[in-house]
Amino acid sequence: MAAKRRGMTYVGVTAHLAARINQHRSDRGSAYCRRYGIRTLVHVETFDDIVFAIAREKAIKAWKREWKIALIERDNPGWDDLFDRIM
């Protein structure tokens, strides 16, 4: 998720994407998202096994900021909100 194009980003994992996005957008998500106004879903990856999803989350969180931005821009160069497209 992101606050704006090339702005603050947040990486998380959930089994219920719609509910989690709604939490963030209604300021009931993470304190980090509330603090920085992070409400736009800009990148999504799906996994059949939560263990792999958590491993990927941890890996991305360890990345340099530039790598995260490159990942988003590779698949979503306009930093469009993907929530309505995938739900």
Buried (B, 14 or more C-beta within 10 A) or exposed (E): BBBEBEBBBBBBBBEEBEEBBEBBBEEEBBEEBBEBEBBBBBBEEEEEEEEEBEEBBEEBEEEEEEEBBEBBBEEBEEBEBBBEEEE
